[in-house]
Amino acid sequence: MAIPSKQIGQPSSTKPALLWQISKQLEALTRVMYSNPTYVTPVIPLPTNCIEFVADTTDDTEFIFSFNTTGPINFTIDWGDGTTHPDSGAGGFYEESHVYAQGNQQYTVRVCFDDISTVTQLDFPGNN
């Protein structure tokens, strides 16, 4: 249930105000916001240990990205075409690439890390 963007009426105690504040915080955390009194479209939040970007295969079906970490890491890449790639390493520089079967497409790539705080740089060499 979505909560209106402002509290309605004057609470006779602090309990209704506290419940309203909690519900607004839940909306912010879940990214499900009040938009229409008759229907609210739920938004599935991206886990905080993941990043998403778009791989555009208009010019080339191979997509490359790289990243650096300060320590050991486990990660899984969902290339957006039904292919996933779990990997891990001791830390440092990683370069990942994938060749898509279809050109002239856009694929949403999701990379989830076990500890995203160790990722210090993300780069897309050769990709525009």
Buried (B, 14 or more C-beta within 10 A) or exposed (E): EBBEEEEEEEEEEEEEEEEBEEBBEEBEEEEBBBEEEEEBEEEEEEEEBBBEBEBBBEEBBEBBBBBBBEEEBEBBBBBBBEEEEEEEEEEEEBEBEBEBEEEEBEBEBBBBBEBBEBBEEEEEEEBE
